[in-house]
């Protein structure tokens, strides 16, 4: 039996190319392809899609290699990683919004592999229902699906493997809010870390909750009554600007295209799910969790978010507030100096969290 047979799916990509960051390789995968090719069992792959009410799942894998990795070596190169960085985008985003961060992470620590996912109705993870239920597209639901995807892909330490592995979750906005709902009962000590960047967790922000909910209702009305499309055309640029403020032109274009390609019912439901979320069943286990907030974030209020973290007894040492907007890690023309520094901090936080978690698994001691 091959040492990394459990990740033979890495050979089933539908696209490969050199990465944008020198010294990296990129491959794209689709769940339905892997099931058809026999790399993933139908009960696991199709079962996940059915339960999540998704047509499909698409993700991008980035790893460090100066030359083209042979296909036959992919299971060993990717499966032999010391850890995986699983990146979850926000509302109307997709895996591409992370830009250079996955490549910078894996070139900084070549024992890491980055997996950027399309999830929660966007990109290659469209819902079966054009207007999904809030139960299927809320942040807690998104996290449950992501934990299950990790298990289906078998990137955690498998029986018989001698060395620890760490799954490092990184989420932005909607994806960052989802990270608060990871179920620690599913994980060994030191097996996972979380970095929430500008998390849109609005439990203590009544004004933003009303705004998100009202905007979701408005988009839902447009979806049902085409006569209001002229109103949507007028407010769409303002929504994209609010989401992408400070970010690169590339990020703005990604969001604009994704908005056009996504059913309005999905856009409305995911926005409403963030606004109406009232699930406070959050486990206060913060050893390997970090939160990064921007001081000029138009979508995530700084003071209400810190109030929430205070209520959750979140350690001050695990919180970072930086000069920046909602896309505090994307370097746009209006925030080059601040956002370039923030991008470096995000990469370093991912690396530090991984090292700390890996040490915990090796020694058995919790970090302070």
N, C-alpha and C positions, 0 to 999 in steps of 0.2 A: 504494500500500500504506500503510495507516494506520501511524502512528509506533509504536503499541503493539499491533499486531495479534496479537502472540504471547501477549497476556494477555486476549484476548477472552473467555476463560472467566470473567472477573470479572462478566460480565453474567448468568451462569447460576446465581445464588444460589437457595436454596430458602427463605431467610428474611432480611429486612432490618429494622433498627430503629436508633434512636438509641442510642449507647453509654452505659454507666453513668457514664463520665467526661464532663462537659460539653464540648461541642465535638468529639465523636467520633461516627463512624458505624460500624455493625457489620453484617457479612453472613456468612451461613453457607453452606457449599458441601459437596456430596457428589460423590465421584468418579463413581459410576454415573450420576448425573444429567448430569454434564458430558459423559460419553461418549455417552449417549443423545441429547443435544441437539447433538452434533457439535462441541462446543468442544474436546474432547480426542480424539485419534485412538484407536480401540479397541486397537490394538497397544500403545500406550503406557499408557493408563489401565488396561485390563483385564489387560495384561501385567504391570503392577506388582502389581495385586491377586493375580493368579494366583501369581506368584513369591513374594509375601509370605505367601500362604495366608490372605488376608483377604477377607471378604465385601465390604467397602467401606472408604472413607476419608472422614472428615468433618473439616473445619477451619473456624475462624472468622477472618475478616479484620477488622482494626480500623484505621481511618485517621482523620486529623484533618480535620474539615469542620464549620463552624458551622451549615450548612444542609444540607438533603437533597441529596446528590449525584445528579444525573440518571443514569439507567442508562446512557445512551449515553456519559457522561463517565467511567464507571468504569475502562475500560482505560487512559485517559490519566492519571487521578488516581492509580490504584494502580500501574499499570505504569511510570509516570514517577518512581517513588520513587527516592531515592538509595540506599536499602538496605531490607532486610526483617529483622525480628526474628522468628525461628522458635522458638516456645516448646513444649517437650516436657515433659509432666506425668510424675508418678511412678506407682507401683503403686496400682491401684484408683482412679486419678484420671481426669480428662478435661480438655478445654480450659478449662473454667470455673474450675479451681482457681487460675488466675492472677489472678482478681478484677480489681482496678483497674490492675495493672501494665501491660498492653498499652496502655490508654488514656493512662496517665501518660507512657509512653514517646513515643507519637506526638504528644501535645500539647506535649511538651518539645522535640521535633524533628519538625516537620511534613513533613520530607522522608523520614521513616521510615514504614513500614507494618508492623503486627504480624500474624503468622499463628500462631494457637494451634491445635495439632493434637490430635485424638484418635488415639492410636497404640498399637501393641503389644497389641492384644486388648481394649482398653477403649473405652467410649463408642461412637462410630460406626465404630470400626475393629475389629470383632469378627473373630476367626479363623474360618476354615471348619471347623476341627476343634475340638470342645469342649475337648479336651485337646491343645493344640499341642505339638509337639516342642520341646525346649530349644533346638535349633538355630535355630528360627524366632522364638523369643520372648526370646532373650538380649539383653543390652545391645549387643553388636556387631551382631547382626542388626537391631535397632531402628535403629541408626545407618545401616546400609547402606540400609534402606528409606527413611529420612528424606532421605538424600542423593539418592536416586533420585526421590523426590517433588519435591524442589526442581527437578530437571532437567525432570520432566514438566510442572511448572507454568511453566517458563521464566521464572523470576524472577531468574536470574543475568543478567549482561550478555550480550546476544545479538549475533551478528555484525551489524555495521553501526551498532551503538549507540555514540555517541561518548564517553559518560561512564561512569565506573566505577560499579559497584554492589557493595554489601557484604551478605553473608548472615550475620547475627548469630544464632548458635544459643544458646539459653538452655534449660537442662535442670534439673529438680528430681528428686532422689532417683534412681529408676530412669532417668529421662531424663537426669539429670546424669551417671550412670555411662556412659551410651551415648556421650556427647560425647568421651570419651577414645579412642573407636575410629573417629573420623573419619579418612578416608584422605586425607592431605595431597597425595597424587599427583593427586587429582581437582580440586585447587584452585590457582588462581594466587596469587601472593604478595599478601597483603592482601585477598583476596577473601572470606575468612571469619573470624569470631571465635567464641569459645566462652566461655560463663559457666556453670560447673557449680555449682549451689546444693545444698548438702547431698547430694553425689553418693553413692549407695549402691554404691560400688565397694569390695568387701570383700576384696580380694586379700591384705591383711595383717591381717585381723581374723578369727581362727579362731573365736572365740566367736560373733560375729554370723553367720558362714557356717553354723555348726552350727544356730543358731536359725532362720535363714531356710530352710534346707533341711528341718529337722524340721517347721516350720510348713507348708511346702509339701506335705510328705508327708502330714501330718495332714489338711489340707484335701482332698488327693487321696483319702484313705481315706473321708472323709465323702461325697465325690462318688460313690464306688462303693457304699458301704454306708450307706443312709439311717438305719440304727439309731443312728448316731453324730451325727445332726443336733442332738440335744440338747446335745452337747458343743460343737459349733460355735456354737450360740446363746449359750452361756455365755462363750466366749472372743472372739466377734466384737466386743463393745463394747471389750474391752481392746486388740484389734488396732487398731480405729479410733482409740482414744485415743492409742496409741503413735505412730501415723502422724501424727495431727493435733494433737498436744499443742502448746498455745500458739496454735493457729490460730483463726480465726473460727468462729462457729456455722455460717455458710454453707459453709465448707470441710468441716466435719464432716458436714453433711447431704449434700454432693456425694459424699463418699467412702462414706457409708452407702448411699445410693441406688445408686451405681455397683457396690458390692459385691453388692447384691441382684440387679442386672440382668446381672451378668457370670457366665458359666458357671463353676462351681467348678473345673473342669479348667484353665481359663485362669488363674484366680487362683492355683491351686497351681503350675502350670508356670512362671509368671513369677516367683513367689517363689523357687522352686527354682533357676531360671536365674540369679538374683542370688547365691544361696548357693553354687551349685556352679561358678560362673564361675572359670576358671583361665587365661584368655587374657591373657598378659602382652606380647602383640605391640602395644605402645603406642608410637607415634612420639613422641620427645622433642623436639617442636617447640612451644615454649611462648610465642612472641613475643606472640600475641594471644589467650591463654587465661587465664582467671581462675577461681579456686575460692573459694567462700564457705562457711564451716562455722559451725555453731552450737555454743556451749559446752555446752549441755544437750540435745544430740540423742540421743534414746534408741535410734535406729535406725542411726546412723552414728557410730561411736566416734571421738572427736576425736584421741586419740593414735595409734591404728592408722592413721587416714587420713593424718595428718601423716607417720607413718613411711613409708607408701606413697609419698607425694609426694616425700619425701626420696630414696627409692630411685629415683624417676623423674627426679631432678635438677630438680624443679620450683622455679622461682625464688621466693624468699621474698617478693619484692615483688609477686608475682602472687597471693598467698594472703591472704585476709581471714578472721579469726576474730571473730565477733560474739557478743554476749549474746543467746541465743535457742535455740529448740528445732528440731525437724526442719522445721516450717513457720515458719521464722524471718522470713518476709516477709509472713505473713498476720496481721492485727492482731486477736487475740482478747482477751477480757476479762481473761485472766490475764497478758498480756504486752503491754499497750498501748504503754507508753513505749519498750521495747526494739524490738519488732517494727515499730512505725511508723518508727523511725529506719532499721531494716534495709531496709524497703521503699524508702525514699528512696535508700539506698546501692545497692541492686540496680538501680534505674532509672538512677542516675548511672553505674554501672559499664557498663551496656549502652550508654549514650550515649558514654561515653569510649572504649570499645573500638571502636565504630563510627567515631568521628572519627579515631582512630589508624589504623585499617585503611584508611579512605578516603584519608588523607594518604599512606599507604604506596603505594597504587595510583597516586596522582597524581605522586609523586616517584620511585617505584621503589626507595626505601630501606626496609630492614627497621627495625622499632623495636627499641630496646635493652631 
